[in-house]
Amino acid sequence: MKKKLCFLMVFVLLLSLLSGCGANKSSQTTKSSVSEPQKVVITDVIGRQVEVPIPAKKIVSVNESATRLISYLDGLDNVVGIETLSSKFSDAYKPYLLAHPELKNLPQVGKGNSLNAEEIIKLKPDVILYVHYGDMDSDKLQAQTHIPVVALKYGDKCAFTEDVYKSLQIIGRIIDKEKRVQEVVSYLKRCEQDLSSRTNKIPDNKKPKVYISGIGFYGVHGIESTQGKYRPLNLINAKNVADETGKTGSIIIDREKLLNWDPDIIFIDEFGLSLVKDDYKKNPQFYQSIKAVKEGQVYTQLPYVCYDVNIENAIADAYWNGKVIFPEQFKDINPEQKADDIYKFLLGKPLYQDMEKSLSGFKKLDLGS
C-alpha cells in the first residue's frame, strides 16, 4: 500500500513538472512572437526592394504628396512627422490639410534636398514614405537614417493613373489598410467610368472647344498655364484645345496661341485666378478678343495642383466641367454636392463650403467686374 501511494505521489509530481515546462515554453513562444515584428520585402514604384516591418505603426512622410495619399486611406494616425509645410498658400489649396489641420502640429523634418535626417531618426519611424520626383536619393536617405525608405508615384504627367493605384496599394500593405485601398481604388474607378460613360458617344463636331488656364506648375501662373491631355477633361471626353500641341502635362503657351484657338469655354483654376484677373486689368483688349470672354463663358474651378494633384478636386472639377460643357449629360449632377460627396469619401468630411469661403468655388466669372 505504501509502495502504491509513493508511486502515485511521484507520478503526480512528474506530471506537474512536465505540465509546467509546457506552459513556460508556450508563454515564451507567445512573448517572442509579439516582440518580433513581421518583415516583408516591398517593391516600390521605382523598382527598389525594401524590407519593411508591417504593420508599420509610425511613419514619417517627407513630402505633401505622400501625406495626401495616406490621408485617403485613413492612415494619418500612423504619421509621426511630415515635411516642412509651406505657409505660402492657404490650406484651401490643399484639401487634405483643410480636412486635417492637426497635421500642422506634427514635427516637421525639412523638405526636398533639405531634409533633416537627425530629426527623422529622433522620431523613430518604422518607415519613411515619399512621392518620387527624381530629385531625392532614397538610398542615400535610407543609409543616413537606417530606416526603410519607400518611393511612391502619382504618375509622370497625369493624375490618378495606375501609378497612384499602385502607390495606394503599397501604403495599404505597409499600414494594414488593404481593405480601405480596395474601397478607394474602386471608388476612383467608378467615378472615371461614370464620367466617361456620360459623354463617350458625343461626336467631336458637337463638342465646344475648351481651354483650362491658371494651373499650378512649379509655382503660380496665369492665363498661359495649361495642360495637354488634362485629366479631368479627358475623363469627360471634352475637346481640350491644348491637345493640339501634342504634349502631355503642364505647358506654358504663347498667349497669341490662345487667340488662334479661340475657345468657346474657359475654366480658370483657382491657383492662378488672381494673376488672370490682374492681367485682364492690364490687357482687357486681348481678353475681349476671345470668344469665351465675349460670350460670358468663363468659369472658375477648384485648384487642381498644389504640391501635386489634389485628386479629390480633380474629380470634382471633372463633374463641374461636365456640367458646364455638356449640361444635358450632367443634368442630374449638383456639382457642389458632388464635391462634398467626394470630400467625405476620400477625406472624411464635407469641405465645399469651406473651400468656397476661402476661394471662389464653382462660379461663372465676369473678368471685368
N, C-alpha and C positions, 0 to 999 in steps of 0.2 A: 504494500500500500504506500509506504514511504517512498519506494523507488518510483512508483507511478506519479505520485504528487511532485516529486523532484523533477522528473522528466517533463511534466506538464508546465511547471514554472519556467524551466529552461526554454521550452518551445515558445511560450508566450513572450519571453524576453527577446529571443531571436527575431520573432515576428515583428515586435515593436521596433527593434533596431533597423530591420530591413525597410519597414514602412517609413521610418523617419528619414532614412537615406534617400528613399524615393521622393519624398516631399521636398527635401532640401534641393535635390537635383532639379526638380520641376521649377522650384522657386528661382534657382539660379538661371535656368534657361529663360524663364519669363523676363527676369530682370535684364538679362543680356539682350534679348530681342527688342526690348523697349529702348535701351540706351543706344543701340546701333541703328542709325538711320539707313533707309534703303537708298542705294545709289544706282542711278541709271545713266546710260550714255545717251545724250540728246544730240541730234544733228541739227544745228541751227540753220538759218536761211542762207548763210554764205558758205555752207558746207563744212563748218568746223564741228568736230566731235568733242563734246564737253561732258564730263562726268558731273552730274548734279545730284545733291541729296533731295529726295522727294518724300512727302510733300514739303516744299520749302515754306518755312514759317516767316522768314524775314527776307525782304527783297529791297535792294536799292535800285531805283530807276534813274538812269543817268541822262535821259532826255525826255522831254514832254511827250513826244510821240509814243514812247513806251508806256508812260503813265496813263495816257489816254486809252490805249488798248487794254491795260489792266483794269481800268475803270469799267469798261464794257462787260467784264467778266465778274463784277462784284468782288474784285480781289484787292481793293485798296487797304483793307485791314492788314494785309501782309507787308505793305510798303512801310519801311522804316526810314527811308531817306530818298530825296529827289534831287534833280539838278537844280541849280540856282535859277529861280524864276525871274523872268524879265518883268520889270514894273512899267515897261514902255506902253503896254496895251491893257485895256480894260479886261476883266475876267469874261465879259460877254463875248469877246473874240474867241474864247476857248470854253465852250460849254461844259466840258468835263470839270474845269476848275470852278465854274459858276455853280455847278451842282455839288461840288465837294470842296468848299473853301478851307476845310480843316487841313487839306494838304499843305497849305501855306505855313502851317505850324511845325511841319516836319523839318529835321535838319537838312540843309541844302549844301550839296557837295561840289559846287562848281559846275562848269559845263564845257562841252566840246574839248578843246585841247587844254583847258584849264581845270580839269577835274582834279580834286584833292584826294589822292589815294589814301593818305593818312586818315582823313575824316571818314572815308568809306570803311576802312579797316576798323575804326573805333565802333562803328555801328554793328559789326559782326554779322553781316548778312549771310544767308545761305547761298545767295546767287545775285549777280548783277545783270540787269536787263537793259538793253538799249536798242533803238532802231538804227540800223546801219545806213550811213550815207557815204561811206568811203573815206570819211575824214577822221576816223578814230581807229587806233590799232588795238583791237580787242585782246590779242595775245599779249601785248605789252601790258595792258591794264591787268590782265589775269596774273601775269608774272609779278607785277608790283604788289598786288593785294593778296595773292594766293587764294582768291575767291573765284568760283566759276563765273565766266562772263558769256552770256548767250545773246547772239545777234538776232534781231527781228527785222521785218521789212513791211512797208506799205505797198510797195510796187514801185517800179522805176519811174514811171511817168503818169500813171493813172491811179485813182483811188480805189480802195476796197476791191482789189483783184485777188487772184489766188494767193499772192504773197501775204495779204492780210489774213486770209483764212488759215494759212499755214502758221503764221505768227500767233494767231489766237489759239490754235491747237497746241503749239509749243508751250505757251503760257499756261494753258489749262492743264497740261500734263504736269508741269512743274508745281503748280499750286493746288492740284487736285480739284479743278473746276471743269472737268471734261464734259459733264452734263450741260453746264452753262454754255460751253463752247458750241455744242450742238445746237442749242437754242438760238444763240446769236447768229451763227452761220446760216441756219435755216431761215431766220427772220430776214437777214440781209438778202438772201437769195429769193425769198418770196417777194420782197419789195422790188427787186430787179425784174422778176417775172411779171409782176403786176404792172409796173411802169411800161415795160416794153410791149406787153400784150394789148395795151390800150391804143397804141399808135402804129403798130408794125404793118398795118395794111393801108396806111395813108400813102398815096403816091407822092413822089418828090415834088411834082409840079403843083401840088396842093399845099405845100408847106411854106410858111413865111420864112424869110431869111432872118437869122438871129445872131446877135453879137453879144458876148459876155465881156465885161470890162472891169478894171479895178482889182483884178485878182492878185493876191499877195505872191511875191516871188523874190525871196531874199530881201524882203523889205516891202514898203508900201509903194504902189504905183497907181497911176491914173487911167485915163481912157485908153492908153496904148497897151496896157497889160491885158492879155487874154490867154486862152489855151486852145491848142489844136486837139481834137479828139477829147474834148471836155466831157468828163464822165457823166455828169447829170444830164447834159443834152443828148449824149449817146444813148442813155437809158431810155429816153422817150423818142428816139429816132428823129430828133429835130435836125434842121438844116443849119449847121454852125458855119458861118461864112469863113471862120479861121481855118477850117479844114482844107480850104483851097491851098493853103501853104504847104500841105503835105507833111507838116510837122505834128508831133505829139508832145503834149505838155506845154509848159509856160513859154510864151512868146511875147516879145516887145515889138510891136509893129510900127511902121511909119504911119503917122496919122492920115496921110494922104490916101493910104490903102483903105482906110475906113470910108472915105468919100467914094472910092471906086466900088466898094462892096455895097454901100448904101442900104444897110439892113432895115428890115421892116420893124423889128423889135430889138431894143437894147436892154439888157439887165446890167445893173451896176452893183458889184459886190460891195458890201458894207466896208470891207477893209480899205478900199481905195476911194470910197464915196466922197470924202471931204476934198480930196485932190481933184476929182472930176468937177465938183461944184466950184472950186476956186478957179479952175481952168476955164469953166464956162463964163465966169465973170470977165475974164481977160479976153476970151475969144468967142463971143456969142455968135458971130457970123459963121464960124466954122461949124458949130453945132447945129445951127439953124439950116445948114445945107444938107443935113442928114434926114432922110425920110422919117425915121423913127422919132426923132425930136420934133420935127414939124407936125407930125400927126399925133403927138402925145402918147407914144408907145414906149416910154422909158420907165423901168421898174427897178426897185431896189430888191436885194436878196440877202440872206444871211451869209456871214463870212465863211467862205469855202476853205481857205487856208490861213492858219496862224500857227506857226511851228508844226507844220504838216497839216494834212487834210482833216477837218472836222467831219468825220464820216456821217455823224447824225445830221449835221447841217447839209451835207451833200445830198442826202436822200430827201430831206425836207425841201431843199431847193428844187430838186427834180420834180417833185409834185407841184410846187409853185410854178415852175417853168411850164409844166404841162398845162396847168390851169389857165395860164395866160396865152400860150401858143395854140393849144388845142382845147378850147373851152368845152366843146361838145363831149369830147372823150373823157374829160375830167370834171364833168358837171356834178358828180356825186362827192367831190372832194372839197372839204373845207381846209385850206392849207394851214391855217393857224392850229386847228385841232389836230391835223395830221402831224404837224411838227411836235406838238405836245405828246402825242402817242409814241412817236419815235424817241423823244427825250425820256419818257417814262420807262420805255423798254430798255434802252441802252444805258441810261444814266440814273435811273431810279426816281426821277421827279419831273413834273412839267416845268418847262423853263421859258416858254414862248413869251409870256407877259414880261418877264424879267429882261429878256433879250430886246423886246420892243421898247422898253423904257430906256435902256442904255443905248440902243441903236435905232434903226428905223423899222426893222421887220420887213414884212411883205407889203410894199406900197407902190402905187403909181406915183411917179415923180415928175414934178414940174421944175426943170432945171433953172428956170428964170425966176422962180419965187424965192 
